[in-house]
């Protein structure tokens, strides 16, 4: 399978299975379009009508395409389906990451919050140190020979339990050498409680910090308000700026959410840049079908155009010597994820688990609070083996709609949580999200091509 598209100044041809990316002229682009449905005689007739080019030149181009096909760089076959189950078996029972819900409570009252303002459809709670230590022990015991282990402090708002977080990190560091492990901590925060102590801790202990900011003040303050209804923009931005400066502009993300009320999210990205941030992420809202924030069919063409304009802005800024990162456009055409990750996906429910304040285990943070997805707890481990097996066996080939999609080896079948909430099945397809993802991948490929061409 191939995927062809035109963006910026490039005609781009992607060979889906091999991952080969070709930059071609108009004639080659059209010949490739015709290659599988027309013979060389028909191709020569069609191309001659559209272009002032000789039959010899058309034949030469056609021959080059045939050579690329023979080399497995065009029209290559997908031979990965039989490997999907085999490759995932290799990591069965090995856990490499935990999302610790250290606080099921929050000091903001964001109406679009998928976590119900941090409560996850349940009671407010803070994780105790005993539960947190047990979670760390559980991770170590179930991590096999893996050296690097990931732990994300999540909520709600995790800084509402900051004292416990510090004590837990101290405990984790104390057992690293004993078990030959290296803990990499991340922190996701709305910023309200950031102070000098938090900044010092984050810079010392956290490999990454995710900071929630939706962009323009009027956009941010529409939803990200406290319980008195006051916007948080003016309170958090100076704190984010101070933290980022202390981290020397590295190892952080400004993470925004765009909704039906700001499909023109590029303006919010521009605001983030003006505020001095250059490591950016902007996510489409995840919410129920009846939520006023939900992205609509009318929003879709606006959002797709924004992604293209964002790519153009990134090229412009890079050429000015002022590059910035957009999380969804990070793409390595020369290396990138191994085929295991491309087939298997994020590892939710198998390699990656979420832990509630009570020590319950769920496949990921987006399933927390939905009782049927409870896998077990940090004392007894996974006991709901049937549910875990559903996640362990999930791969892109279990999703029939994915088999004919050109982007399948980039999205790995997509997010299981989004699929479930959209279709009722973790092997379903969230079609709206697919459209956004495919546009992001086209933009990411174009950006990678442009940078390589400059080099």
Rosetta blueprint (number, residue, H / E / L):
1 X L
2 X E
3 X E
4 X E
5 X E
6 X E
7 X E
8 X L
9 X L
10 X E
11 X E
12 X E
13 X E
14 X E
15 X E
16 X L
17 X L
18 X L
19 X L
20 X L
21 X E
22 X E
23 X E
24 X E
25 X L
26 X H
27 X H
28 X H
29 X H
30 X H
31 X H
32 X H
33 X H
34 X H
35 X L
36 X L
37 X L
38 X L
39 X L
40 X H
41 X H
42 X H
43 X H
44 X H
45 X H
46 X H
47 X H
48 X H
49 X H
50 X H
51 X L
52 X L
53 X L
54 X L
55 X H
56 X H
57 X H
58 X H
59 X H
60 X H
61 X H
62 X H
63 X H
64 X H
65 X H
66 X H
67 X H
68 X H
69 X H
70 X H
71 X L
72 X L
73 X L
74 X L
75 X L
76 X L
77 X L
78 X L
79 X L
80 X L
81 X H
82 X H
83 X H
84 X H
85 X H
86 X H
87 X H
88 X H
89 X H
90 X L
91 X L
92 X L
93 X L
94 X L
95 X L
96 X L
97 X E
98 X E
99 X E
100 X E
101 X E
102 X E
103 X E
104 X E
105 X L
106 X L
107 X L
108 X L
109 X L
110 X L
111 X L
112 X L
113 X L
114 X L
115 X L
116 X L
117 X L
118 X L
119 X L
120 X L
121 X L
122 X L
123 X L
124 X L
125 X E
126 X E
127 X L
128 X L
129 X H
130 X H
131 X H
132 X H
133 X H
134 X H
135 X H
136 X H
137 X H
138 X H
139 X H
140 X H
141 X H
142 X L
143 X L
144 X L
145 X L
146 X L
147 X L
148 X E
149 X E
150 X E
151 X E
152 X E
153 X E
154 X E
155 X E
156 X L
157 X L
158 X H
159 X H
160 X H
161 X H
162 X H
163 X H
164 X H
165 X H
166 X H
167 X H
168 X H
169 X H
170 X H
171 X H
172 X H
173 X H
174 X H
175 X H
176 X H
177 X H
178 X H
179 X H
180 X L
181 X L
182 X E
183 X E
184 X E
185 X E
186 X E
187 X E
188 X E
189 X E
190 X L
191 X L
192 X L
193 X L
194 X L
195 X L
196 X H
197 X H
198 X H
199 X H
200 X H
201 X H
202 X H
203 X H
204 X H
205 X H
206 X E
207 X E
208 X E
209 X E
210 X E
211 X E
212 X E
213 X L
214 X L
215 X L
216 X L
217 X H
218 X H
219 X H
220 X H
221 X H
222 X H
223 X H
224 X L
225 X E
226 X L
227 X L
228 X L
229 X L
230 X L
231 X E
232 X L
233 X H
234 X H
235 X H
236 X H
237 X H
238 X H
239 X H
240 X H
241 X H
242 X H
243 X H
244 X H
245 X H
246 X H
247 X L
248 X L
249 X L
250 X L
251 X L
252 X E
253 X E
254 X E
255 X E
256 X E
257 X E
258 X E
259 X L
260 X H
261 X H
262 X H
263 X L
264 X L
265 X L
266 X H
267 X H
268 X H
269 X H
270 X H
271 X H
272 X H
273 X H
274 X H
275 X L
276 X L
277 X L
278 X L
279 X E
280 X E
281 X E
282 X E
283 X E
284 X E
285 X L
286 X L
287 X L
288 X L
289 X L
290 X L
291 X L
292 X L
293 X L
294 X L
295 X L
296 X L
297 X H
298 X H
299 X H
300 X H
301 X H
302 X H
303 X H
304 X H
305 X H
306 X H
307 X H
308 X H
309 X H
310 X H
311 X H
312 X H
313 X H
314 X H
315 X H
316 X H
317 X H
318 X H
319 X H
320 X L
321 X L
322 X L
323 X L
324 X L
325 X E
326 X E
327 X H
328 X H
329 X H
330 X L
331 X L
332 X L
333 X L
334 X L
335 X L
336 X L
337 X L
338 X L
339 X H
340 X H
341 X H
342 X H
343 X H
344 X H
345 X L
346 X L
347 X L
348 X E
349 X L
350 X L
351 X L
352 X E
353 X E
354 X E
355 X E
356 X L
357 X L
358 X L
359 X L
360 X E
361 X E
362 X E
363 X L
364 X L
365 X L
366 X L
367 X L
368 X L
369 X L
370 X L
371 X H
372 X H
373 X H
374 X L
375 X L
376 X E
377 X E
378 X L
379 X L
380 X L
381 X E
382 X E
383 X L
384 X L
385 X H
386 X H
387 X H
388 X H
389 X H
390 X H
391 X H
392 X H
393 X L
394 X L
395 X L
396 X H
397 X H
398 X H
399 X L
400 X H
401 X H
402 X H
403 X L
404 X L
405 X L
406 X L
407 X L
408 X H
409 X H
410 X H
411 X H
412 X L
413 X L
414 X L
415 X L
416 X H
417 X H
418 X H
419 X H
420 X H
421 X H
422 X H
423 X H
424 X L
425 X L
426 X L
427 X L
428 X L
429 X L
430 X L
431 X H
432 X H
433 X H
434 X H
435 X H
436 X H
437 X H
438 X H
439 X H
440 X H
441 X H
442 X H
443 X H
444 X H
445 X H
446 X H
447 X H
448 X H
449 X H
450 X H
451 X H
452 X H
453 X H
454 X H
455 X L
